[in-house]
Amino acid sequence: MPKSYFFLVAAILAETIGTTALQASQQFTRLTPSLIVVAGYGVSFYLLALALKTIPVGIAYAIWSGLGIVFIAVIGLAIFGQRLDLPAVLGIAMILAGILVIHLFSQSASH
């Protein structure tokens, strides 16, 4: 995996941690989860900036936001008990399909 994609995957993981902590912070009323939110988003944007050195911004952001949605949906189900109905599952499947099309077939994505 090229280094830029390592940075992108790490940015997605940091953003996912930050977003999960956002739910746990209870609207920033709990200190520790609130600090994790700030740190998670800060690290995420820094790593995204590193990935953007070689990955076009539209491609990187599509992958970053799409996988972030998928990860948060899974975490919402596993940790917070948030159920997804069939249209939500189908929508998430289409997001994953879009990411695969970009990665496998787009000449815009750096490989």
Rosetta constraint file for C-alpha pairs under 8 A:
AtomPair CA 1 CA 5 HARMONIC 6.41 0.50
AtomPair CA 1 CA 6 HARMONIC 6.80 0.50
AtomPair CA 2 CA 6 HARMONIC 6.62 0.50
AtomPair CA 2 CA 111 HARMONIC 7.26 0.50
AtomPair CA 3 CA 7 HARMONIC 6.39 0.50
AtomPair CA 3 CA 51 HARMONIC 7.91 0.50
AtomPair CA 4 CA 8 HARMONIC 6.26 0.50
AtomPair CA 4 CA 50 HARMONIC 6.91 0.50
AtomPair CA 4 CA 51 HARMONIC 4.45 0.50
AtomPair CA 4 CA 52 HARMONIC 7.48 0.50
AtomPair CA 4 CA 53 HARMONIC 7.51 0.50
AtomPair CA 4 CA 54 HARMONIC 6.52 0.50
AtomPair CA 4 CA 55 HARMONIC 6.97 0.50
AtomPair CA 5 CA 9 HARMONIC 6.07 0.50
AtomPair CA 5 CA 51 HARMONIC 6.55 0.50
AtomPair CA 6 CA 10 HARMONIC 6.13 0.50
AtomPair CA 6 CA 51 HARMONIC 7.96 0.50
AtomPair CA 7 CA 11 HARMONIC 6.02 0.50
AtomPair CA 7 CA 47 HARMONIC 5.31 0.50
AtomPair CA 7 CA 48 HARMONIC 6.56 0.50
AtomPair CA 7 CA 50 HARMONIC 6.49 0.50
AtomPair CA 7 CA 51 HARMONIC 5.35 0.50
AtomPair CA 8 CA 12 HARMONIC 6.24 0.50
AtomPair CA 8 CA 47 HARMONIC 6.53 0.50
AtomPair CA 8 CA 48 HARMONIC 5.67 0.50
AtomPair CA 8 CA 51 HARMONIC 5.49 0.50
AtomPair CA 8 CA 60 HARMONIC 7.22 0.50
AtomPair CA 8 CA 64 HARMONIC 6.94 0.50
AtomPair CA 9 CA 13 HARMONIC 6.30 0.50
AtomPair CA 9 CA 64 HARMONIC 7.74 0.50
AtomPair CA 10 CA 14 HARMONIC 6.16 0.50
AtomPair CA 10 CA 44 HARMONIC 7.33 0.50
AtomPair CA 10 CA 47 HARMONIC 6.87 0.50
AtomPair CA 11 CA 15 HARMONIC 6.08 0.50
AtomPair CA 11 CA 43 HARMONIC 6.96 0.50
AtomPair CA 11 CA 44 HARMONIC 4.16 0.50
AtomPair CA 11 CA 45 HARMONIC 6.78 0.50
AtomPair CA 11 CA 46 HARMONIC 7.70 0.50
AtomPair CA 11 CA 47 HARMONIC 5.10 0.50
AtomPair CA 11 CA 48 HARMONIC 5.55 0.50
AtomPair CA 11 CA 64 HARMONIC 7.58 0.50
AtomPair CA 12 CA 16 HARMONIC 6.08 0.50
AtomPair CA 12 CA 44 HARMONIC 6.67 0.50
AtomPair CA 12 CA 64 HARMONIC 5.63 0.50
AtomPair CA 12 CA 65 HARMONIC 7.82 0.50
AtomPair CA 12 CA 67 HARMONIC 7.10 0.50
AtomPair CA 12 CA 68 HARMONIC 5.95 0.50
AtomPair CA 13 CA 17 HARMONIC 6.22 0.50
AtomPair CA 13 CA 44 HARMONIC 7.69 0.50
AtomPair CA 13 CA 68 HARMONIC 7.79 0.50
AtomPair CA 14 CA 18 HARMONIC 6.18 0.50
AtomPair CA 14 CA 40 HARMONIC 4.92 0.50
AtomPair CA 14 CA 41 HARMONIC 6.64 0.50
AtomPair CA 14 CA 43 HARMONIC 6.34 0.50
AtomPair CA 14 CA 44 HARMONIC 5.04 0.50
AtomPair CA 15 CA 19 HARMONIC 6.07 0.50
AtomPair CA 15 CA 40 HARMONIC 5.66 0.50
AtomPair CA 15 CA 41 HARMONIC 5.46 0.50
AtomPair CA 15 CA 43 HARMONIC 7.93 0.50
AtomPair CA 15 CA 44 HARMONIC 5.31 0.50
AtomPair CA 15 CA 68 HARMONIC 7.15 0.50
AtomPair CA 16 CA 20 HARMONIC 6.07 0.50
AtomPair CA 16 CA 40 HARMONIC 7.85 0.50
AtomPair CA 16 CA 68 HARMONIC 6.01 0.50
AtomPair CA 16 CA 71 HARMONIC 6.77 0.50
AtomPair CA 16 CA 72 HARMONIC 6.30 0.50
AtomPair CA 17 CA 21 HARMONIC 6.15 0.50
AtomPair CA 17 CA 36 HARMONIC 7.70 0.50
AtomPair CA 17 CA 37 HARMONIC 7.45 0.50
AtomPair CA 17 CA 40 HARMONIC 6.04 0.50
AtomPair CA 18 CA 22 HARMONIC 6.13 0.50
AtomPair CA 18 CA 36 HARMONIC 6.04 0.50
AtomPair CA 18 CA 37 HARMONIC 4.15 0.50
AtomPair CA 18 CA 38 HARMONIC 7.00 0.50
AtomPair CA 18 CA 39 HARMONIC 7.23 0.50
AtomPair CA 18 CA 40 HARMONIC 4.32 0.50
AtomPair CA 18 CA 41 HARMONIC 5.69 0.50
AtomPair CA 19 CA 23 HARMONIC 6.71 0.50
AtomPair CA 19 CA 37 HARMONIC 6.59 0.50
AtomPair CA 19 CA 40 HARMONIC 7.94 0.50
AtomPair CA 19 CA 72 HARMONIC 7.50 0.50
AtomPair CA 20 CA 24 HARMONIC 6.59 0.50
AtomPair CA 20 CA 72 HARMONIC 7.13 0.50
AtomPair CA 20 CA 75 HARMONIC 7.53 0.50
AtomPair CA 21 CA 25 HARMONIC 5.87 0.50
AtomPair CA 21 CA 33 HARMONIC 5.02 0.50
AtomPair CA 21 CA 34 HARMONIC 6.84 0.50
AtomPair CA 21 CA 36 HARMONIC 6.17 0.50
AtomPair CA 21 CA 37 HARMONIC 5.52 0.50
AtomPair CA 22 CA 26 HARMONIC 7.12 0.50
AtomPair CA 22 CA 27 HARMONIC 7.23 0.50
AtomPair CA 22 CA 28 HARMONIC 7.48 0.50
AtomPair CA 22 CA 33 HARMONIC 6.76 0.50
AtomPair CA 22 CA 34 HARMONIC 6.67 0.50
AtomPair CA 22 CA 37 HARMONIC 5.69 0.50
AtomPair CA 23 CA 27 HARMONIC 7.47 0.50
AtomPair CA 24 CA 30 HARMONIC 7.89 0.50
AtomPair CA 24 CA 33 HARMONIC 6.02 0.50
AtomPair CA 25 CA 29 HARMONIC 6.03 0.50
AtomPair CA 25 CA 30 HARMONIC 4.98 0.50
AtomPair CA 25 CA 31 HARMONIC 7.17 0.50
AtomPair CA 25 CA 32 HARMONIC 7.57 0.50
AtomPair CA 25 CA 33 HARMONIC 4.75 0.50
AtomPair CA 25 CA 34 HARMONIC 5.27 0.50
AtomPair CA 26 CA 30 HARMONIC 6.45 0.50
AtomPair CA 28 CA 33 HARMONIC 7.72 0.50
AtomPair CA 28 CA 34 HARMONIC 5.37 0.50
AtomPair CA 29 CA 34 HARMONIC 7.60 0.50
AtomPair CA 30 CA 34 HARMONIC 6.16 0.50
AtomPair CA 31 CA 35 HARMONIC 6.18 0.50
AtomPair CA 32 CA 36 HARMONIC 6.35 0.50
AtomPair CA 33 CA 37 HARMONIC 6.23 0.50
AtomPair CA 34 CA 38 HARMONIC 6.52 0.50
AtomPair CA 35 CA 39 HARMONIC 6.15 0.50
AtomPair CA 36 CA 40 HARMONIC 5.71 0.50
AtomPair CA 37 CA 41 HARMONIC 6.14 0.50
AtomPair CA 38 CA 42 HARMONIC 6.01 0.50
AtomPair CA 39 CA 43 HARMONIC 6.04 0.50
AtomPair CA 40 CA 44 HARMONIC 5.97 0.50
AtomPair CA 41 CA 45 HARMONIC 6.10 0.50
AtomPair CA 42 CA 46 HARMONIC 6.27 0.50
AtomPair CA 43 CA 47 HARMONIC 6.14 0.50
AtomPair CA 44 CA 48 HARMONIC 6.03 0.50
AtomPair CA 45 CA 49 HARMONIC 6.08 0.50
AtomPair CA 46 CA 50 HARMONIC 6.49 0.50
AtomPair CA 47 CA 51 HARMONIC 6.29 0.50
AtomPair CA 48 CA 52 HARMONIC 6.21 0.50
AtomPair CA 48 CA 60 HARMONIC 7.89 0.50
AtomPair CA 49 CA 53 HARMONIC 6.94 0.50
AtomPair CA 51 CA 55 HARMONIC 6.05 0.50
AtomPair CA 51 CA 60 HARMONIC 7.53 0.50
AtomPair CA 52 CA 56 HARMONIC 6.18 0.50
AtomPair CA 52 CA 57 HARMONIC 6.03 0.50
AtomPair CA 52 CA 60 HARMONIC 7.01 0.50
AtomPair CA 54 CA 110 HARMONIC 6.98 0.50
AtomPair CA 55 CA 59 HARMONIC 6.82 0.50
AtomPair CA 55 CA 60 HARMONIC 5.99 0.50
AtomPair CA 55 CA 109 HARMONIC 6.42 0.50
AtomPair CA 55 CA 110 HARMONIC 5.74 0.50
AtomPair CA 56 CA 60 HARMONIC 6.10 0.50
AtomPair CA 56 CA 108 HARMONIC 7.18 0.50
AtomPair CA 56 CA 109 HARMONIC 6.78 0.50
AtomPair CA 56 CA 110 HARMONIC 7.69 0.50
AtomPair CA 57 CA 61 HARMONIC 5.85 0.50
AtomPair CA 58 CA 62 HARMONIC 6.04 0.50
AtomPair CA 59 CA 63 HARMONIC 6.29 0.50
AtomPair CA 59 CA 102 HARMONIC 7.39 0.50
AtomPair CA 59 CA 108 HARMONIC 7.32 0.50
AtomPair CA 59 CA 109 HARMONIC 6.19 0.50
AtomPair CA 60 CA 64 HARMONIC 5.91 0.50
AtomPair CA 61 CA 65 HARMONIC 5.80 0.50
AtomPair CA 62 CA 66 HARMONIC 5.79 0.50
AtomPair CA 62 CA 99 HARMONIC 7.26 0.50
AtomPair CA 63 CA 67 HARMONIC 5.90 0.50
AtomPair CA 63 CA 99 HARMONIC 5.93 0.50
AtomPair CA 64 CA 68 HARMONIC 5.97 0.50
AtomPair CA 65 CA 69 HARMONIC 6.16 0.50
AtomPair CA 66 CA 70 HARMONIC 6.48 0.50
AtomPair CA 66 CA 95 HARMONIC 6.01 0.50
AtomPair CA 66 CA 96 HARMONIC 7.09 0.50
AtomPair CA 66 CA 99 HARMONIC 7.12 0.50
AtomPair CA 67 CA 71 HARMONIC 6.06 0.50
AtomPair CA 67 CA 96 HARMONIC 7.38 0.50
AtomPair CA 68 CA 72 HARMONIC 6.01 0.50
AtomPair CA 69 CA 73 HARMONIC 6.08 0.50
AtomPair CA 69 CA 92 HARMONIC 7.73 0.50
AtomPair CA 70 CA 74 HARMONIC 6.34 0.50
AtomPair CA 70 CA 92 HARMONIC 6.31 0.50
AtomPair CA 70 CA 96 HARMONIC 7.81 0.50
AtomPair CA 71 CA 75 HARMONIC 6.12 0.50
AtomPair CA 72 CA 76 HARMONIC 5.80 0.50
AtomPair CA 73 CA 77 HARMONIC 6.27 0.50
AtomPair CA 74 CA 78 HARMONIC 6.11 0.50
AtomPair CA 75 CA 79 HARMONIC 5.57 0.50
AtomPair CA 75 CA 80 HARMONIC 7.24 0.50
AtomPair CA 76 CA 80 HARMONIC 4.95 0.50
AtomPair CA 76 CA 81 HARMONIC 6.18 0.50
AtomPair CA 76 CA 82 HARMONIC 5.25 0.50
AtomPair CA 76 CA 83 HARMONIC 7.83 0.50
AtomPair CA 77 CA 81 HARMONIC 4.61 0.50
AtomPair CA 77 CA 82 HARMONIC 4.56 0.50
AtomPair CA 77 CA 83 HARMONIC 5.67 0.50
AtomPair CA 77 CA 84 HARMONIC 7.61 0.50
AtomPair CA 78 CA 82 HARMONIC 7.75 0.50
AtomPair CA 84 CA 88 HARMONIC 5.74 0.50
AtomPair CA 84 CA 89 HARMONIC 6.37 0.50
AtomPair CA 85 CA 89 HARMONIC 6.38 0.50
AtomPair CA 86 CA 90 HARMONIC 6.11 0.50
AtomPair CA 87 CA 91 HARMONIC 6.05 0.50
AtomPair CA 88 CA 92 HARMONIC 6.19 0.50
AtomPair CA 89 CA 93 HARMONIC 6.16 0.50
AtomPair CA 90 CA 94 HARMONIC 6.26 0.50
AtomPair CA 91 CA 95 HARMONIC 6.33 0.50
AtomPair CA 92 CA 96 HARMONIC 6.33 0.50
AtomPair CA 93 CA 97 HARMONIC 6.17 0.50
AtomPair CA 94 CA 98 HARMONIC 6.08 0.50
AtomPair CA 95 CA 99 HARMONIC 6.33 0.50
AtomPair CA 96 CA 100 HARMONIC 6.28 0.50
AtomPair CA 97 CA 101 HARMONIC 6.21 0.50
AtomPair CA 98 CA 102 HARMONIC 6.23 0.50
AtomPair CA 99 CA 103 HARMONIC 6.13 0.50
AtomPair CA 100 CA 104 HARMONIC 5.79 0.50
AtomPair CA 101 CA 105 HARMONIC 5.49 0.50
AtomPair CA 101 CA 106 HARMONIC 6.90 0.50
AtomPair CA 102 CA 106 HARMONIC 4.91 0.50
AtomPair CA 102 CA 109 HARMONIC 6.99 0.50
AtomPair CA 103 CA 109 HARMONIC 6.45 0.50
